[in-house]
Amino acid sequence: MNKHRVMVLAVDGVLPMDLGIPTQIFNARPNTPYELTVCGDTEAAVTTSAGFTLGLTAGLEALAEADTIIVPGFEDFRRPPHPRVRAALKLAGRAGIRIASICTGAFAVASAGLLDGRTVTTHWAKADDLEELYPRLRVDRNVLYIDTILTSAGFTAGIDLCLHLVRKDLGAAVANDIARDIVAAPHRDGGQAQYINRSLPTPQATTLADTREWALLHLEEGLTIPHLADHAGVSPRTLTRLWRQETGVSPHQWLLTARINRARELLETTDLQVEQIAMRCGLGSGANMRARFRDTVGNTPTAYRRTFQHQAA
């Protein structure tokens, strides 16, 4: 595999947990091409939001050599980073380097003018600040991450974003391996709305976690809302309401995403025909799988297998 250089840009006041996400996910592994560097405005050290200093291995000039730049969140996000940082980010953006931000890291990317005219996301509690400071962008307050110049919501959404990057680069099997290694969900459905604390919430004694786990083991079956409701011991109407409340999406959309994710892994790790994979994933016919796959992944199953099957070998 060709080397892929990932530069993590640590600005002053960087949030340690945000910084830890890309350094953990893009750390050197036998089946990945990633070469990780933590860089900043000075090669000496940067002070984190927790007060301790962090040694850096490169200065801003390293950004020009990156294949991917990731900007973690930082504490004083309303204050733009040093002009040298903004200039380096702007230069990288003009060069077409892939840039991603975690949480309030979006403020640093926006300060370089790279998010003008774009729809982005950040932590829901900071969305108003981002739109106020940078009115040329639009904030989507619901999604966990956005795949343009990539931006993510809070800390755990940063994990989602980084795994999404691995999935795009190396396929679902490698991303799933890394997710298992860090004990994280390979893919989370829904958006930020499910995490916002609302006043006077209605207590729920019922959770559908067991039913979702059961559904993942029975994707090849013709699962319907009545089937799921029967397993959960609730009415179909209650199931639909709770499912959307807990995941942010409908049962139908959740099942489709789960089936497509399973199809991706089977395409990468087996030599099964498309029709066989469609049956195993509950997508019915090969024609239906091809249509759903194209709509969701943006590629045909055959082209996807040609790109990613060797990565999982």
C-alpha positions in Angstrom: 0.0 0.0 0.0 1.2 3.5 -0.8 2.1 5.6 2.2 -0.7 8.0 3.4 0.5 10.9 5.6 -1.9 12.0 8.3 -1.0 15.3 10.0 -2.9 16.1 13.2 -2.7 19.9 13.8 -2.6 20.7 17.5 -3.4 24.4 18.1 -2.9 26.0 21.5 -5.5 24.8 24.0 -6.1 21.6 22.0 -8.6 19.3 23.7 -6.7 16.1 24.8 -9.6 13.7 24.1 -10.1 15.2 20.6 -6.4 14.8 19.9 -6.4 11.2 21.1 -9.0 10.1 18.5 -6.9 10.5 15.3 -3.7 9.5 17.0 -5.3 6.2 18.1 -7.1 5.5 14.8 -4.4 6.5 12.4 -1.5 5.0 14.4 0.6 2.6 12.5 -1.0 -0.9 12.0 0.1 -3.8 9.8 -2.8 -3.5 7.4 -2.9 0.3 7.0 -0.7 2.7 5.1 -1.0 5.6 7.6 2.0 7.6 8.7 1.0 9.8 11.6 2.6 13.2 12.6 1.4 15.6 15.3 2.3 19.1 14.2 1.7 22.7 15.3 2.7 26.3 15.2 5.9 25.5 17.0 7.9 22.3 16.9 8.6 22.5 20.6 5.3 22.0 22.5 1.7 23.2 22.7 -0.4 23.7 25.9 -3.5 21.6 26.1 -6.8 22.7 27.5 -6.0 20.5 30.6 -2.9 22.5 31.3 -0.2 20.0 30.4 2.2 20.5 27.5 2.3 18.3 24.5 5.5 17.7 22.5 5.2 18.0 18.8 7.2 16.3 16.0 6.8 18.9 13.3 5.9 22.5 12.5 3.4 24.0 10.2 5.5 23.2 7.1 4.5 19.6 7.5 0.9 20.3 6.5 2.1 20.9 2.9 3.3 17.3 2.8 0.0 15.8 4.1 -2.5 13.5 2.4 -5.0 14.2 5.2 -5.0 17.0 7.8 -7.1 16.5 11.0 -7.8 19.5 13.3 -9.0 18.5 16.8 -11.1 20.8 18.9 -9.5 23.5 21.0 -10.7 25.4 24.1 -10.7 29.1 23.1 -12.6 28.4 19.9 -14.1 31.9 19.5 -10.5 33.3 19.2 -9.0 32.4 15.8 -5.7 30.5 15.8 -2.5 32.4 15.0 -2.3 33.9 11.5 0.5 31.4 10.6 -1.9 28.5 11.3 -4.7 30.0 9.3 -2.3 30.7 6.4 -1.0 27.1 6.5 -4.6 25.7 6.5 -5.6 27.9 3.6 -2.6 26.8 1.6 -3.4 23.2 2.2 -7.0 23.7 1.2 -6.0 25.4 -2.1 -3.6 22.4 -2.7 -6.6 20.0 -2.5 -5.4 18.2 0.6 -8.1 16.4 2.5 -9.0 18.4 5.7 -11.1 17.1 8.6 -12.1 18.7 11.9 -13.3 17.3 15.2 -15.8 19.2 17.3 -14.6 22.9 17.7 -11.7 22.2 15.3 -14.2 23.4 12.7 -13.7 27.0 14.0 -10.0 26.8 13.0 -10.8 25.5 9.5 -13.5 28.2 9.2 -11.0 30.9 10.2 -9.0 30.0 7.2 -12.0 30.7 4.9 -12.2 27.0 3.9 -15.8 26.5 5.0 -17.3 29.6 3.2 -20.4 28.6 1.3 -20.4 25.1 2.7 -22.7 23.1 5.0 -20.7 21.9 8.0 -21.3 20.7 11.5 -19.8 21.0 15.0 -20.9 20.3 18.5 -24.6 21.2 18.8 -23.9 23.6 21.8 -21.4 25.6 19.7 -23.4 25.7 16.4 -24.7 29.2 17.1 -21.2 30.5 17.8 -19.9 29.1 14.5 -22.6 30.7 12.4 -22.3 34.0 14.3 -18.5 34.2 13.8 -18.5 32.8 10.2 -21.8 33.8 8.6 -20.8 32.5 5.1 -21.2 28.9 6.2 -24.3 26.9 7.3 -24.3 24.6 10.3 -26.3 21.4 10.2 -27.1 20.8 13.9 -28.3 17.3 13.6 -25.7 15.2 11.8 -22.7 13.5 13.4 -20.4 14.4 10.5 -20.4 15.8 7.0 -18.3 14.5 4.1 -17.2 17.5 2.1 -14.4 19.4 3.9 -15.1 16.9 6.7 -16.4 18.2 10.0 -17.7 16.3 13.0 -19.8 17.0 16.0 -18.6 16.1 19.5 -15.9 13.8 20.8 -17.5 10.5 19.9 -18.6 11.9 16.5 -14.9 12.4 15.9 -14.5 8.6 16.2 -17.3 8.2 13.7 -15.6 10.7 11.3 -12.1 9.0 11.5 -13.6 5.6 11.0 -15.5 7.0 8.0 -12.2 8.2 6.6 -10.6 4.7 7.0 -13.7 3.2 5.4 -13.3 5.5 2.4 -9.6 4.8 2.1 -9.4 1.0 2.9 -12.9 -0.4 3.0 -15.4 -1.5 5.7 -13.4 -4.6 6.9 -10.3 -2.6 7.9 -12.5 0.1 9.5 -14.4 -2.5 11.4 -11.1 -4.1 12.6 -10.0 -0.8 14.0 -13.4 -0.1 15.6 -13.1 -3.5 17.3 -9.6 -2.7 18.4 -10.7 0.6 20.1 -14.0 -1.0 21.3 -16.1 1.5 19.2 -19.2 1.1 17.0 -18.1 0.7 13.4 -21.0 3.0 12.3 -23.6 4.9 14.3 -26.9 6.0 12.8 -28.8 9.1 13.6 -27.7 12.6 14.5 -26.9 14.9 17.4 -30.5 15.4 18.3 -30.6 12.1 20.2 -27.9 13.4 22.6 -29.3 16.8 23.4 -30.7 17.0 27.0 -34.3 18.2 26.9 -36.3 19.4 29.8 -38.7 17.0 31.5 -37.9 13.9 29.5 -40.4 11.1 29.5 -38.8 8.2 31.4 -38.5 5.1 29.3 -38.3 1.6 30.9 -38.0 0.0 27.4 -34.8 0.0 25.3 -34.5 -1.6 21.9 -30.8 -2.4 22.1 -31.4 -6.2 22.4 -33.7 -6.0 19.4 -31.2 -4.2 17.3 -28.6 -6.7 18.2 -31.0 -9.5 17.3 -31.8 -7.8 14.0 -28.1 -7.7 13.1 -28.0 -11.5 13.4 -31.1 -12.0 11.3 -30.5 -9.5 8.4 -31.1 -12.3 5.8 -34.6 -12.7 7.0 -37.5 -10.5 5.8 -37.6 -8.4 8.9 -40.6 -6.1 9.3 -41.7 -3.7 11.9 -44.2 -6.2 13.3 -41.4 -8.8 13.6 -39.2 -6.3 15.4 -42.0 -5.2 17.6 -42.8 -8.8 18.5 -39.2 -9.4 19.5 -39.2 -6.2 21.6 -42.5 -6.9 23.2 -44.1 -3.6 22.2 -46.6 -2.4 19.7 -45.4 -1.5 16.1 -46.3 2.1 16.8 -44.3 2.1 20.1 -41.4 0.4 18.4 -41.2 3.0 15.6 -41.3 5.8 18.1 -38.7 4.3 20.4 -36.4 3.3 17.5 -36.3 6.8 16.1 -35.8 8.2 19.6 -32.9 5.9 20.3 -31.2 5.9 16.9 -32.3 9.1 15.2 -33.6 7.1 12.2 -36.6 4.9 11.3 -36.3 1.1 11.6 -36.4 0.8 7.8 -33.5 3.2 7.3 -31.5 1.5 10.1 -32.1 -1.9 8.5 -31.0 -0.7 5.1 -27.8 0.8 6.5 -27.0 -2.4 8.4 -27.6 -4.5 5.3 -25.5 -2.3 3.1 -22.7 -2.4 5.7 -22.9 -6.2 5.8 -22.8 -6.3 2.0 -19.7 -4.1 2.0 -17.9 -6.5 4.3 -18.9 -9.6 2.4 -17.7 -8.0 -0.9 -14.3 -7.3 0.7 -13.8 -10.6 2.5 -15.5 -13.3 0.3 -15.8 -14.3 -3.3 -19.6 -14.7 -3.1 -21.6 -13.5 -6.1 -23.7 -10.4 -5.8 -26.9 -12.4 -5.8 -25.6 -14.6 -2.9 -24.6 -11.5 -0.9 -28.0 -9.9 -1.5 -29.7 -12.9 0.0 -27.4 -13.1 3.0 -27.9 -9.4 3.7 -31.7 -9.4 3.3 -31.5 -7.2 0.2 -33.4 -9.8 -1.9 -32.2 -9.8 -5.5 -28.9 -8.8 -7.0 -30.7 -6.0 -8.9 -32.1 -4.5 -5.7 -28.7 -4.7 -4.0 -27.1 -3.0 -7.0 -29.6 -0.2 -6.9 -29.5 0.3 -3.1 -25.7 0.0 -3.1 -25.4 2.7 -5.8 -27.7 5.0 -3.9 -25.9 4.6 -0.6 -22.3 4.0 -1.5 -22.2 5.8 -4.8 -20.6 2.9 -6.6 -21.6 -0.6 -8.0 -20.9 -3.7 -5.9 -18.4 -4.9 -8.5 -16.5 -1.7 -8.6 -16.4 -1.6 -4.8 -15.1 -5.1 -4.6 -12.4 -4.3 -7.2 -11.3 -1.4 -5.1 -11.4 -2.8 -1.6 -11.2 -6.6 -1.6 -7.4 -6.7 -1.6 -7.3 -4.4 1.5 -9.0 -7.0 3.6 -6.8 -9.8 2.5 
